[in-house]
């Protein structure tokens, strides 16, 4: 899949039509969400870095039976930012990465969606 897939039931309904599965696990948006479409649950665990929902912590999903838990965990963001700031990458890319790693101004770098809130 090469699309930016937000938690929109009408978007997902067409893409999972014909699939006989309980779960579809996806990524790419860097925004955690869980969405029920028919009998299938779409799960996006989010991102270990570069979150697009203003929470800079790493996110992941746990599927246990019928329960889906979206979780967050702290990681060494300051160390990551320091490496980016001392890198030789383009200044605009550097600014974008630093802001995203810190959870700042995600709306400047992408369209926002209606991702569900995750638990600690």
Buried (B, 14 or more C-beta within 10 A) or exposed (E): EEEBBBBBEEBBEEBBEEEEEEEBEBBEBBBBBBBEBEEBBBBBBBBEBBBBBBBBBBBBBEBEEEEBEBBBEEBEBEEBBEEBEEEEEEEEEBBBBBBBBBBEEBEEBBEEBEBBEBEE
